[in-house]
Amino acid sequence: MTVGREVCAAFRDAGVRGWLHARPVSGDGPRWADREVAVGADVPVVMASVYKVLVLVAYCRAVDEGELDPREPVTVTPDRRTPGPTGISALADPVTMSWRDLATSMITVSDNGAADVVHERVGRDRVAALPSELDLPGTRIRGGTAEVFAELLADTGADDVTAAFAVLADNDAPVAVRALDPAYGSSTTAADSTRLLTLLWRGELASATGTAFARRLLGAQVWTQRLRAGFPGTAAVAGKTGSIGAVRNEIGVVTYPGEHPVAVAVFTHAARHDATVPRADAAIAAAARAAVNHLRAPAV
């Protein structure tokens, strides 16, 4: 079975539509020509929280340029916080943190509240301009999590975000929502996502300090049920998940000791809208493992 068919089989067996791209981070020169795994790699897909990687890039650049002091404390009050199950989004009282700690929470636990505060600080126009600047032709950033949730409330007719997600999870009364359609919200492609990670890992998007910071945060992500589940403990897996309704994603970089890192991006859309879809998570792990194993090569 070819690697492409193995990836497709993982998606099919899980009952999801899936899109994948993988490439070696050290992908220059004739040795690496045509070294990739692609399954629908140029098809537009919903980003969900994967967009936070671009916010992180913008944050690192703002720090590099002296526009933002990462140690500056900022107080985030409840009225400024986007809802969410993690980080400051889940807290009831005012919270004071530094900008770098807000960025850390944004990535490591996918904190929606922290993400929208950082997004606003570094500049929405700056983030929206990054795809064009970085040659990511299939990527569009249209606001942050707060905008997604506002559309979700409007589309479901719910009074709050919790109720909106309950409507979204009801498989007996499906509702068409813009948040699940890449034509309306922030979108990307699997190939764009691995290009973004490749540029970041090579140090082409920020200073050495900024690059190290970004890579450390992605390596400290707490979610292990997707990419991380596909690889042994000997492999270092850095990534960023994205989830909303039937959408389950993760992009990341997998590095085995003594080998070249491999960037991999997996996006899925399940047939069901259940709050948890373990088979979709398992499919992401299986598809990523097949693609990365195909591209593994010793570092020289």
N, C-alpha and C positions, 0 to 999 in steps of 0.2 A: 504494500500500500504506500502510495506517495505521501509526503508530508501534508500536502494540500488536502488530500482525501481524508487523512487522519484528523486534521483540524475540522473539516466539514462533518465528519462522523461524530466528533465530540459535541458539536452544536446540535446535530440532528437527534442524537440520543437523549439530549437534555430537553428537547422540545423548544429550542430557541433559534431565532435568527442571529447570526454572528458574523462579525467582521474582524479581521486580524491582519497585522503587519509586524514583521520582525526583521531587524537588520543588526549587523555587528556595529558597535559604536566606532570601532577603528575601521571604518568602511571605505577608506580611500585607496586608490591604486589598483593595478590590474589583479592583484591577489584577491581583492574583494569584489571584483566586477560581478554584477548579477547575483550577489550573495544576499538573498532576501527570501522571506516567505510571505506571500500575499494572498489573502482570501477576502475579496471585496474591499481591498485596502483603500480605494479612492471613493467609496460610497459615503455620502454625508451621514453622520450619526450624531445623536444627542450627546453632549459632553457631560451633563450633570456636573458633579463636583470636580471633574477633571479640569475644568476651567481655572481652578485655583492654582494650578501649576503656572499659568501665565501671570496671574496676580503675583505669585512668588518671584518670578523673573523680574517683573516691574518693580517689586519691592527691593530686590537686590541691586538693581540698577540705580534706584533712587538713593540708596545708601552709598553706593560707589561714587555717585556724583555729588555727594554732600548735601543733597536736598532733604534728607531725613536722618535724624539721629536715632539709631536703633535702640538706644538706652533711654530715650525720652519717655517718661510715664504718660499714659493716657487713661482717663477714666471713662468707662463705657457704662452708661446708665441703662436700666431696663427698657426704656422707651426707644433706645437706639439699636437694640439687639434684634437681629433676625432670629426667628424661632429655630430650634433644632434640638437633637437629643444629646449633644456633646458640647464640651467646652463651656465658654461663657454663655452660649445660647441656652444652656440648661439651668442657669443660675437665676436667682430671684432679686439679688441686690446689686448695687453699683460695684463695678470691679475696676481696679487700677492695675494696669500691666504696662510693660514697655512694648514698643512697636515690635521688637524682635520676638518677644514672648507671644504676642498676638499672632505673628506670622507662624510661629511654631505650632500654636494651637490650631491654626487654619489648616495646616498640612497633616500633622501627626494624628489628630482625631477628627479632621474634616469639619472644624468648627465653623458653622454658617455665620454666626454673629461676628466672630473675629475676621472672617473673610470679607464681609461687607464693609467693616470698618477700615481694614487695610486697603481694600479696593478703592474706597473713597479717598483715602489719604494719598495714595500714589497717583491717583488720577484715572478716571474711567476712560478718558480719551487716550491716555498713554497705553493702557491695557488693550483697548480696542484697536490701536494702531500696530501692535506687535505682530499679528499674523502677516500683514503685508510686509513689514520690515524684515521678518525672519523667513520669508518665502514659504509661507504656509497657505497655499491658495484655497484650500478647502476648509479653512477655519474662520469662524465669525464669532466675536464676543458681543453679545447683546445684553448688557447689564450683568447683574450678579444674582445671588440667591434671592434677595428681596424681590426683585422683579419677577423671577420665576414663580415665587409664592403668590404674588399679587395676581398674576395670570391664572394660577391654579384656583384661587378663590373665585375669580370671575367665571371660570369655565365650569366649576363644580357647583356654584351657588352656595358654597359653605360659608359659615360665619367665621371660622378660624382655620389655621393650617392643620391642626389635628383632625378636625372634621373633614377637611378637604382630602387628606390622605386616606381617611376611612372610606370616603366615596370612591376614591381611585382604586382601593383594594377590593372593592365589591365586584367579583367576577360575574354576578348575576344581573348587574345593571351597569354595563360598561359605559363610560362617558368619554367623549372625544375631548382631549385637552391638548393645548399647544405645547405644553412642557415635554410631551412625548414625540413631538414632530420636529426634526432638525430644520425644517423650513422656517420655523418661527423663532426658536430660541438660539442660544449659543450652540454652535455645531462645529464639528471637525471631521477628520478622516483618520483612519488607523495609520496611514502613511505619514500624514502631517504630525501625528502624535509621536511617532518614533523619530522623526526628524527633530522635533523640539527637544526630546530627551537626548538625542545624539549631540546636538549643539550644546546643551547644558553640560553633559558629561565631559565634553572636550574642552570646556572652559571658554567657549566662544560667546557666551551671553552675559558674563559678569566677570568681575575681578577674581583672582584666585581665592580671596577670602569669601566673596559672595558665592562662588561656585561651591566651595567646601560647605558653606552654610546650607545651601539649597540641597545638596546631595545628602547631607547629614539628616535634614528633616525628612526627606523622602525615604531614607533608610530607616527612620524611626517610626514610620506609620504603624499604627496599632492593629490594623485589620489584617488577618492572616488567612482568611477563608477563600481567597481568590488566587492571585499570583503566587503568594507565599506557599500555599498548599500544594503547588505543583512541583516543588523542588526540595531536595534534601537540606538538612541543616548546614551542610558545608557550603552551600551557595548563599551569597549575599543577595538579597532581594530588596530593592528600593522601589516604591511605587506610590500611586495615588488612585484611589477608587473614585467611582461616581455611581450614584444610585438615585433613581426616582421612579416610582411605580414599577412598571415591568422592565425598566432599563437597569442593567448591571454592567459596569465597566471596570477596567483597571488598566493603567499604563505603567510601565516600569522598566528597570534595568536589572538584569540578572548577571551576576558575576561569580564564576567558579574560580577557586584558587588557581593561579597560574594560567588563567585563560583570559581571552578578550571578553569584555562585557558585551552583552547583547540587549538591545532595546526591543521591547515588545509591547504592543498595544492590542487589547481585546475589548470589543464592544458587543453587547448582546441585548436582545429585546425578547423577553419571554412571552409565551402565549397567555400566561396568567399574570394577574396583577397582585398576587399575594405579597404581604409585607416582607416575607422572606422566601427566597427561591433557591434552596440549597443546590438543586441540580444545575441551575445557571452558574452559581459560584464554582461548582465542580467542573463545569465545562470550560470556564475561563482558565482554571488550573491545568486541565488536560490539554487544551489547545495551546496554551503558552508553553507547556513542557515540550510538546511535540515540535513546535517551531524553534524554540531555543536549542534543543538537542540537535536539531538539524544544522544549526549554525555554529555550534561550539568549535573553537579552535584555540590551540595553545598560544599564549603571548610569546613573542619573539623580540 
